[in-house]
Amino acid sequence: MKNNSKSRDKILNGITSGWVLVTKDNKRVLAHAKTLKQLIKNIELKGNPEGSISIVPPANFSSYVG
């Protein structure tokens, strides 16, 4: 499997945590927010563009319980 971390960092352009809507071709972020609920509101305000919703894990998630 190819390592896409550099391209992922380029796409996220400084977004370090939260939720994002990425274009179908994974080339740019259409919307982002701290919470999924806020992201959905942002997507609705933009006219519901098509893409994939993803979570951006924080750099340090050592306290994550899931």
Sequence and secondary structure as in RCSB ss.txt:
>XXXX:A:sequence
MKNNSKSRDKILNGITSGWVLVTKDNKRVLAHAKTLKQLIKNIELKGNPEGSISIVPPANFSSYVG
>XXXX:A:secstr
    HHHHHHHHTT  SEEEEE TTSS EEEEESSHHHHHHHHHHTT    EEEEE  S  TT   
